[in-house]
């Protein structure tokens, strides 16, 4: 068959992904902060096939493709699910919706490879309440072929992780995390999928940032991402002799710290990888990013998009690769499975505890870039709560911006709202630092890149100017005065920061540590209930110079 004919087959595969998502499918091509939608009525998949002449014509050519040893593979992939069981407020995503899309593609009878680049865990209150059990069950029902470990798979205890591995009927693949017995976590350094005429090798890499931004069990060993990838690609190419190599990399495309290895860096350093399916940075892409011969793709976040790629393989080599993101709609079986979980959660989560007079904006994770009304309200609530309830006069409170995960919309505030904004089970500590050590803390804060989860939010007692290009903090005052190096300061933060998370190693110098045994989310709920009406505000406590706004 001529190349032009092959491209028509590629067009068929790509159109298939767009057209067979189920009734009322949503095809989106968003700009950075907006989504332009075209809604297409698709009553029945088989009927659509009959009604699209181009597809009918191309289908007739498929047997000819087989004669020249050309095969097709549809890759469907997700990343950074973060417990988004239900569709978002704007109707995107949802596990039932995703399942319908996947089922529709499989009904076409083509080769399908279903993958996920990690971070199933930690997000909505509904998922967190059940330790992601409904999410994992839905992944089981959808029939994922391979899932990588994201950093949020290590937010809980080792026991929780083992339970989730036991619940998963899909393979978790890790090429750079080993357990105490020397085996690769999940039992798979790599996977091989065999199709008629070609084989695919799959490996998984988790960012070493996990050691700073999560709480992996001390018995686990993390191997450098590039070293591990070189080893596993060598095995797949030279020992297993696979035809196609795909990496599931929970690494991200945005560098969060000087030692953070991104997927682009991995692709540049390790030859022999055909496709990297990336997660961690929640990157939206409308087309693949190529580094050398390696195509990097990512499907944004929360299941709002499913990445779909169409590969044409001829003589065991990729001759065409088309890719795009797409959004879809519901599957009744998965929706029925989720219903009892939703019902149980709604009993307590839907309780209204207060009212927001306006929206507390989150934007594109603004708490990692600048002062925000969300960060202000949360930190100020800490100081006020411990003053009123415990009669503890604190000098300030602060938390990592990555701890805050969603906006607070205008209107009634429910417990679910608060737990969605603050999904982590972070306990509050009241601790002391000598002034000289506190200055060291702010020296470290000055080096945190915008966009990193460690970027802080402070209560109103703290005011400073952050010079981003020069990594310097000036005009710093606490309670209206410069830091006194000989004075001891008393403040509130969370157990994650206190344990050195996000690189806050200076917190090891904290003394007189008081574990309040209270969750950050609980204290915020109590503050909302006390105030009843809350209003978003910023007051210039943090001034950013030379920075960026996402």
N, C-alpha and C positions, 0 to 999 in steps of 0.2 A: 504493500500500500504506500502511496506517496505521502510525503510529509504533510501536505495540505489536508489530506484525509485524516491523518493522526491528530492534527490540531482541531479538526471538527469533533473527534472523539473527546479531546480535552474540553472543548466547549460544552459538549453534552454532559460530561461529568460535573463541570462547574455549575452549569444551569440546573442540573439535578439537585445539587445542594441548595440552591436558592429556591427552587420551585416546589420541592416536596417536603416542606416543613410542617404541613398540616393546615387546618382551616385558619383563616385570618392571620396568616404568617406576617411577621414584621421584618422587612428588610431595611437595615439602617446603615447609613454612611455618615457618621457624626463628625463634626468638627471637634475641637478640643473640649468645649463645654456644652455643645448643643447636639441634638440628634434630629436629623431630618428623616422622617419616616414615610414610606410608601406602603399602604396596606393593600394586600392582594387577596381577594376571596379565592380560596382553594377548597372546594367542597369535598372532593375525594381525590386522592392521589392518582388512582388509575384513570379517572376521567381527565385529569390535567394532561397526562401522557398522550391521550387521544387527541386533545385539543391543541397541542403545540406541534405544528408541522415540522419545524426544524428538528425537534427531538425525534419524531417518528422517522424522519429521513436518516438521521445519524445512527439510530438504533440498528437500522438495516445493515450498517457497515461494520458492526461489531464482529461478526464472524470472520470478515476479511482481516481484521486486526489480529485475530487469533492465528491466522495462517502465517503471519510474519512474526510470530512469537512476541507479540506486544500485549502486555497486560495492564490493567488499571487498578489503582488502589485509592480509596477515599480515606483520608485521615480526618477524624473529628477530634477536637481537643478542647479542654478547659483548663483553667488555673485560678487560684485564689478564690475558691468558692466561699470560704469564710461563713459557713453556716446559713447561707441565704436560701432557706428552704422554700420560702414563698417569693412571688414576684416583688420587685421593689415598688416604691410608691408610684413610680411612673409606668408600672406595668411590665418592666423588663425582667428577664430571668425567671427563676423558679424551677425546682427540681422536676415537677410534673411537666412543665413546659419543655424542659430540656429532653426529658424522656420521649415525648411525642416526636420531637425533631429527629432524634436518633432512630426511633422505630421507623419513621417514614423513610429515612435513607436506607436502612437495612432492607426494607420491603422492596427496594429497587433490585435487589439480587446482586449487587456489586460487592467487591471485597471492601470491608470496612475495618479500620483500625481505630479504636476508641481509647484516648489517652488523657491523662491529667497531670499537670506539673506541680501539684502540691498545694498545701494550705486548705485542706478540707475544714479544719477546725477554726474556732474562735471568730465569732461575729455576732449573730443575732441571739437574743435571749431565748428564743424557742429552741435553737440548736444547742446552745450552751446548757440549757436545763437538762437535756438528755445526753450530754457528753457526745454529741454528734451521732448518736445511734440511728436516728431517722435518716440522716444524710448518707451514712454508710450503707444502710439498707437500700436506699434509692440507687446508689452507685452499683450495688449488687444487681438490682433489677435491670439497670441499664446495660450491664455487662461490660464494664470497663476492662480493657485488656492489660493496662498497666497504669500505676499511679506512683508518682515520686513523693518523697517526704518533703514537706515544707517546714519552715522554722516553727510555724504555729502547731505542728504536730507534737511539739515538745513543750507546750505551755503547761500541761498538766503533769501528773505523776507518771512514773514508769509503769505503774499498775494500770493506769488509764490507757497508756499507749499499747500495752499488751492486750488489753480487752478489745481495743479497736482493731488490732491485727487479727484477733480471733474472730471478730465479727465480719471482717472483710472477706468476701469470696472472690476478690480480685487480687492479683499480685501487687505488692508494694516493692518497688525496685530501688535499691540504693547501691551506688558504686563507690561511695566515699564515707560511709559510716559503718563501723564495725562494733559488734557487741563484745562483751568480756571474753567470750569463748573463741573469738577470732573470726566468727562468721559475719557476713554482711547483714545489716539490719533488714528484717523482713524476709531473709533467706534467699534473696536474688541480687547478685551483682549485676546481672543483665538477663534479658529474656530474648528468645528467638521465636519469631512468628514465621511459619512456613505457609506459603501460598503456592498455587499452581504456577510454576515457572520462575519463582524468585523467593528470596528469604529476607526478613527484616530483623535486624538486631536493635534492641532497645536498652539504653542504660539510663541511670538516674543520678543526678548530682544535687546535693543540698548545700547552700551557701554556708561557709564557715562563720558568717555573721551570726548564725544561730547560737554560737557559743556566747555571744554578747547580748543578743536581743531576745533570747528564749531561755528555757531552763532544762536543757537536756540532762538526762541522768549521767552521773559522774563515771559510770562504767562504760559509756560509749566513747569510741575514738573516732574523731573526724579527720579525714585525710584531705590534704590540699586538693582543691577542685581540679586544677590542671593536671597534677600528677595522677590522680585517680582516673581522669578522663583519658589520658594517654594510655594508661594500662589497659582499660577496658576496651578502648577502640582497637588497640593492637590485638587483643584477644579476639574480638569480633571479626576483624578484617583478616588476620593472618592465621588464626587457629580455627575459628568457626566458619570462616570463609563466607560470611553473609554478603548479600548483594547491596543492601541499603542499611545505613546506620542512622538511627534517630536518638537524640538525647533529650531526656526530660530534665530540664535544668531549673531548679528553684533558686535562681541567682539574681535575676533582674537585669535590666538594661540601664539603670541609673546608679551610678557609684555613690554609696552612702558614706564611705570613709576611705582614707588613702589605701588601706589594705584590702578593700572590698573588690573581689574579682567578679566582673560582670560576665554575662553570656557572650558579649562581643569579644571580650578578652580571651575567653575560653576558645571560641571559634578561631581566633587568630593564632592561638598557641597550639592547637591540636588539629592536624590535618586528618582527613578521612571521615568527617562527619557530614552527612547530607543535610539533615534538618535538626535544628534545636528548637524544641517547644519550651518556651520560657515562662516563668512565673516570678513572683515576689514583688516586682515593682508596679504591678497592676497596669502595665503599659497597654494602651490602645494602639493597635496598628491597623492600617487599611491595606497594607501590602507587606510582603516579607522584606526584612533587612538582610542584605547579603554581606558577609565577611568572607572574602575569598570565594570558595565554592559552597560555603555553608549558608543555608537560608535560616534566618531566625524569625520565629513567629510567636505571638502572644495574643491571648483572647481577653484582655482587659481584666475584669473582676466579676465576682458574685454570680457567675453564670448568665450575665446579661448578654453575652455573646458566646457562641460556640465557634471556634476557629474551624474552618473546613478547607482542606486541601485536596486537590486531585492530582495524583501522580500517574504518568504514563511510563511504563517500564518496557524497554525493548532490549532484547539480548542481555537481560539482567542489569541494565543500566537505566537511570532516569533520563528520559528524553524530553519531558515536559512537566512543569510544576506550576499549577494555578492555585491561588489561595485567597480567601477573603473571610471576614467575620460575618455572622448572621445571627438573628434572634428569632425565637419560635414560640409555640404555645402548648397547651396542656395535654397530659396523659392521664386518663381517668383511673387506671390501676394504681399508679404511684400516688395520685391525689387521695385515693381511698386509704392507702397505707398510712399516709401522713395525718389523716383526719383525727384519729384519737390523740395523737401527740398535741396537735393544735388545740383540741378541746380542753385537755388537761392544763395546758399552759395558759389559755385564755382566762381561766377562772381567776388567776391571780395577776397575770401580766396586764390585763386590760383595765385594772383599777386606776381611776383617775386620781392623782395626788396633788395636782396643781394646774397652773395655766401659764403659758408663755405669751407675753403680750406681742412678741414678734419673733421671727425666726432667728435662732442662734446658728449662724452660718458655719459650715464645715468646708464647703468648696472642694477643691482638689487637695484634701489633707492639709488645710491651712495651718493647723496646730503644729506642723513641722517646719513652718516658715516665718511666723510672725506672732505678735500678740493677737489673741482671739477672744471673742465674748464667751465662748465655751470654756476655754482655759481659765479666764478670769473668774467666771462664776464657780467653777469647780474648786479652784484653789481658795478663793475667798470663802466659800462654804466650809472648807476644812477649818480655817482659822476661827470663823464665827462659831462653828459647832463645838469645838473643844473649849472655847471661851465660855459658852453658855452652859454646856452639859458637864464639863469636867473642871471648869474654873481654871483652865490652863491658858496662860497668856503666852501665845507663840509669837516669835519674831516674824515668821512667814511660813508659807507652805509652797511646795512645788512638785510638779509631776512631769513625766516625759510626754511630749506631744503625741507620740505614737500610741499612747494608752487611750487616746480619745479617737473614736472610730466613726462617728456619724454626726449629722446635724440634729438640732432640736427644732422641729417645726413649730410655727405659730399655732396656738390653740391649746386644747387640753393636753396635759402631760400625764402619761401613764408610767407605771413601773417598767413596762416594756421599752418605752422611750429611753429611760435612763440606762437600762441594762444593754440596750443596743449601742448607746454612746460609750458606755464603759463596760465592755463584755468580759474583761479579765477579772479573775478572782484575786485582786490585789488587796492585801491588808495594809492598813495604815499604821505607821510607826511614828512616834515622836522621839526625836533624837537631838543630840547636842554636837556642835562642832566648834572648836576654837577658831577665833577670827582669822588666824593665819591659814588654817586649813580650809576655812570657808572661801578665802581668797583663791586658794588653789582650785576649789570647786568651780568658781566662776572663770578662772583661767582655762579650765577644761571646757566649760560650756562655750567659750569663745571659739573653740576649734571645731565644734560640732557642725557639720555641713547642713545647710538648709535642705529639708527633705528627709533627713535621717530621723528615725523614731525617737532618738534621744534629745531632740530639740525641745527645750523646756517651756513650760507655762508656769507663771508665778502668781502669787497673791499680791494684793495692792501695796504691801509694805516694801516690796522690792521694785526699784526703778533703775534702768540702765540703758545705755546706747550700745548696740552691737554693730561693730564695723566688720562686715562679712569679708571683704577682700583682704583685710589685714589681720583677721582672726583676733580681734581685740575688743575688750569691753571697757567702756569709759563711762564717766558720770554715774558710777554705781553707788547707790545709797540703800540702806535698809532701815526702815523707820525714820527716814529723813536724814540720816547721818551716814558718812562713809564707814566702811568696815573698820572696826577697832581690832587689830591683830591679837590683842591680849584679852579680849572679851570672849565669853562663851555664848554662842547663839543657840536658841532652842527652836526647832522647826518640825514640820510634818512632811513626810513623803511616803512613798509606798515600798513594800517589801522587795519589789523587783529592782528598784533603784538602789535601795539599801544593800542589796546583794551584789552590786556591781554591774547590774544589767545596763546595756547600751553604753558600756565603757566607763561608767561612773565608779571607777575603782577607788577614788579618793574617799568614798563613803565608808571604806573599811576603817577610817579613822574616827568614825562617829562613836560617841560614848553615851552612857546613860540612856540606853535604848529601851523605849517603852512600847511593847506590842499592844495596841489598843484592841486587837481581836475584832476590829470592825472593817468591813469591806469599804473601799472607796465609794462604790455605787450605793451602799446603804446610807452613808453619811450624806451624799448628795440628795437621795430620796428624802431623808429627814429634813434637810434644809428646804427643799421644795415644799414639803407638807407644812412646814412652819411659816414660810413666806406666802404661800398660795399663789401669788402672782410674781413672776420673774421676768425681768427685762434685759435684753442683751446690751452690753456696754463694753467699750474700751476706753482707757483713760491715759494712754501714752506711757504706761509703765515700761514697755519695751519699745525702743525706737531702733529700727533696722536701717543701716546705711549700706548701700552698694549691694543689696541682696536682690533676690528675684521673687516674683509672685507666680505661683503655678497656674 
